[in-house]
Amino acid sequence: MISLLIPLLLASPAFAEDAEDGDFSFIEEGEQNRKKFEEDRAPAAHIFLQEDEDDVMPSWDGPVEDSGNFDDEEDFDLDLPSDDHAGMEMDMDPVEDMEGMGPDLSNRRPLGNHFPLDISQSDLGATVAELPLLVARNPSDLTGDLWIVADVYLDGVKVSESRHFVSVASAATLGPTYVWLKASVPVAAPSGVVEMRVFAAPPGKKEALLFVQKAPFAL
């Protein structure tokens, strides 16, 4: 047994010496491989970021004069044709400019019987009864919501009904406010009489008769 241990003891120093010389050689080899790998790799991202920060942004030359900005304290001229538009200047008051563009309504009360009932042939081939109704001469005439109803009769028989809702927002600001009471008349004879009965009332109230218009027709 002792004879077997002696050769092992004699060989152990040599093994230890080999270990000291060659066991850690893989570290040096790995370091060399790492350096070679890093040389083949692309540069790190922070290198590009640093370069971007160091770059100077290009500057562009702006227009010498900025025509899009106007100084409120400076006057500027707007070139307008003078000869072609002579005499077309409008007064600053639009109400005065509207005078003479329609009938004088100063003596006509709203919702009155001021216009004739018209019976005509429509381009679509139907017989139509139409009646304009003055609702307000100016916005102050209309103080609340209003329903306007027109019952249409043909030879004494009711054939249709037309309803219009008018509110304060319906009033025209530059002229009078109208509604057009219009209905198709189912004519079954070459002549006859159309009658239109006009009513008005605030919402929720019973309509009151304003007036009655009649018009004969002959096709």
C-alpha positions in Angstrom: 0.0 0.0 0.0 2.8 2.3 0.9 4.5 1.5 -2.3 1.6 2.8 -4.2 1.4 6.1 -2.4 5.0 7.0 -2.9 4.7 7.4 -6.7 1.6 9.5 -6.3 3.4 11.8 -3.9 6.3 12.2 -6.2 4.0 13.1 -9.1 1.9 15.7 -7.2 4.4 18.6 -7.3 4.7 18.3 -11.0 0.9 18.4 -11.3 0.8 21.4 -9.1 3.4 23.2 -11.1 1.5 22.5 -14.3 -1.6 23.9 -12.8 0.1 27.1 -11.8 1.4 27.5 -15.3 -1.6 26.4 -17.5 -4.8 26.3 -15.5 -5.5 30.1 -15.8 -4.4 30.5 -19.4 -8.1 30.5 -20.4 -8.4 33.9 -18.8 -5.8 35.5 -21.1 -7.4 33.8 -24.1 -10.8 35.0 -23.0 -9.5 38.6 -22.6 -8.1 38.4 -26.1 -11.4 37.1 -27.6 -13.3 39.9 -25.8 -11.1 42.6 -27.2 -11.4 41.1 -30.7 -15.2 40.9 -30.3 -15.5 44.5 -29.2 -13.4 45.7 -32.2 -15.9 44.0 -34.5 -19.0 45.4 -32.8 -20.7 48.7 -33.8 -20.0 51.7 -31.7 -22.1 52.2 -28.6 -25.3 54.3 -28.8 -24.0 57.0 -26.5 -21.3 57.8 -29.0 -23.9 58.8 -31.6 -25.9 60.8 -29.0 -22.8 62.7 -28.1 -22.1 63.5 -31.7 -25.7 64.7 -32.2 -25.4 67.0 -29.3 -22.2 68.4 -30.5 -23.6 69.1 -34.0 -24.6 72.6 -34.8 -28.1 72.9 -36.2 -28.2 74.6 -39.5 -29.8 78.0 -39.6 -32.0 79.2 -42.4 -32.2 82.7 -43.7 -35.7 84.1 -43.1 -37.4 86.6 -45.4 -36.2 90.1 -45.2 -39.7 91.4 -44.7 -42.5 89.5 -42.9 -45.7 90.3 -44.8 -47.8 88.1 -42.6 -47.6 90.2 -39.4 -49.1 93.6 -39.1 -48.4 96.0 -36.4 -51.7 97.3 -34.9 -50.1 100.7 -34.5 -49.0 101.0 -38.1 -51.4 101.8 -40.9 -51.3 99.8 -44.1 -53.0 100.4 -47.4 -55.3 97.9 -49.1 -55.3 98.4 -52.8 -58.8 98.2 -54.2 -60.0 99.0 -57.7 -61.3 102.5 -57.7 -62.8 102.9 -61.2 -64.7 99.7 -61.6 -66.4 99.9 -58.2 -67.1 103.5 -58.0 -70.4 104.3 -56.4 -70.7 100.8 -54.8 -69.6 101.9 -51.3 -72.2 100.9 -48.6 -73.2 103.0 -45.6 -72.2 101.6 -42.3 -75.8 101.4 -41.1 -77.3 98.2 -42.8 -80.9 99.2 -41.8 -80.7 102.4 -43.8 -79.2 100.5 -46.7 -82.2 98.2 -46.8 -84.7 101.1 -47.2 -86.6 100.9 -50.4 -85.9 97.2 -51.0 -89.4 96.1 -49.9 -92.9 97.5 -49.2 -93.4 100.0 -46.5 -94.5 98.0 -43.4 -94.8 100.8 -40.9 -98.6 100.8 -41.0 -99.0 97.0 -41.3 -99.5 95.1 -38.0 -97.9 91.7 -37.7 -100.1 88.6 -38.3 -102.5 90.8 -40.4 -104.3 90.1 -43.6 -102.0 92.0 -46.0 -101.3 89.8 -49.0 -103.6 87.9 -51.4 -103.9 84.1 -51.6 -102.2 82.9 -54.7 -103.2 79.7 -56.6 -100.7 78.5 -59.1 -99.4 75.5 -61.0 -96.2 74.1 -59.6 -93.3 73.0 -61.9 -93.9 69.5 -60.4 -97.4 69.5 -61.8 -99.4 70.1 -58.6 -101.8 73.0 -57.9 -100.5 75.0 -55.0 -102.1 77.5 -52.6 -99.6 80.0 -51.1 -100.0 83.0 -48.8 -97.2 85.1 -47.2 -97.8 86.2 -43.6 -96.0 89.1 -41.9 -94.8 87.8 -38.5 -92.7 90.7 -37.4 -91.6 94.1 -38.9 -88.5 94.0 -36.7 -87.1 91.7 -33.9 -88.9 93.7 -31.2 -92.3 92.7 -32.7 -91.6 89.0 -31.8 -91.5 88.6 -28.0 -92.1 84.8 -27.7 -92.7 81.5 -29.4 -95.6 81.2 -31.7 -97.5 78.5 -33.7 -99.1 79.6 -37.0 -101.6 77.2 -38.5 -103.3 77.4 -41.9 -106.3 75.2 -42.7 -106.8 74.7 -46.4 -110.3 74.1 -47.9 -111.3 73.2 -51.4 -115.0 74.0 -52.3 -115.8 74.0 -48.6 -114.0 70.7 -47.7 -110.8 70.7 -45.6 -108.1 69.1 -47.6 -104.8 70.0 -45.8 -103.2 71.8 -42.9 -99.9 73.8 -42.7 -98.1 74.5 -39.5 -95.2 76.8 -38.8 -93.3 77.3 -35.5 -91.7 80.7 -35.0 -89.4 81.7 -32.1 -87.4 84.8 -31.1 -84.5 83.3 -32.9 -86.5 83.2 -36.2 -86.7 87.0 -36.4 -84.7 88.6 -39.1 -82.3 91.3 -38.0 -82.1 93.3 -41.2 -85.7 93.2 -42.4 -89.1 91.9 -41.7 -89.9 88.3 -40.9 -92.4 86.3 -42.9 -93.7 82.7 -43.1 -95.1 81.3 -46.3 -98.2 79.3 -45.8 -98.2 76.8 -48.6 -100.1 73.6 -49.4 -100.9 71.4 -52.3 -104.5 71.4 -53.4 -105.9 68.1 -54.7 -107.9 69.6 -57.6 -110.5 67.3 -59.1 -112.3 69.8 -61.3 -111.2 72.4 -63.9 -112.3 75.2 -61.5 -113.1 75.8 -57.9 -112.5 77.9 -54.8 -109.6 77.6 -52.3 -110.1 78.9 -48.8 -107.3 79.4 -46.2 -108.1 80.0 -42.6 -105.1 81.3 -40.6 -104.7 80.8 -36.8 -102.0 81.6 -34.3 -101.3 80.9 -30.7 -98.4 80.5 -28.2 -97.4 76.8 -27.6 -99.9 75.0 -25.4 -102.7 77.5 -26.1 -105.7 77.1 -28.3 -105.2 78.8 -31.7 -107.2 82.0 -32.4 -108.5 82.7 -35.9 -106.6 85.6 -37.5 -108.4 85.9 -40.8 -109.8 84.0 -43.8 -108.7 84.3 -47.4 -110.5 82.9 -50.5 -109.3 82.6 -54.1 -111.1 81.1 -57.1 -109.1 79.3 -59.7 -109.6 77.9 -63.2 -107.2 75.4 -64.8 
